[in-house]
Amino acid sequence: IELTPLVACDPSTPQDVLWHIAEYAPQLRAWLVANPNATPAMLEYLAQVGGPGVPRALQVLLESLESRGS
């Protein structure tokens, strides 16, 4: 399987592939944040290890969740 942004944010991508991306493809980590099937544990991991665009992606996600709650 070719690891691409589309694979990283596709809700049908299996969890084991998502975790592989989280661990071994830092350039795709920000795309995982956009995946609706990213688990809280995965988001926590991404927050800890970072990567290009990860802090901003997490900020956008949190702002989106906050605006839904208001």
C-alpha positions, 0 to 999 in steps of 0.5 A: 500500500502506498502511503499518501495523504488520502490514505492517512485521512480515509476513514476506511483505512485500517487502524494498523495502517493508521498507526504505521503512518503515525509511527513511521511517516511523520510527513503524513501525521497532520493528515491523520488528525483529519481522519474521523477514525483517529482514536483519542490515543492516536491524537495524543500520540501525535500531539506528543511526537509532532511532525510537520503541520501537526500542531496546527492540525490539532488546533483546527480540530480542537477549534472545530470541536469547541464551535460544535459544542457552543 
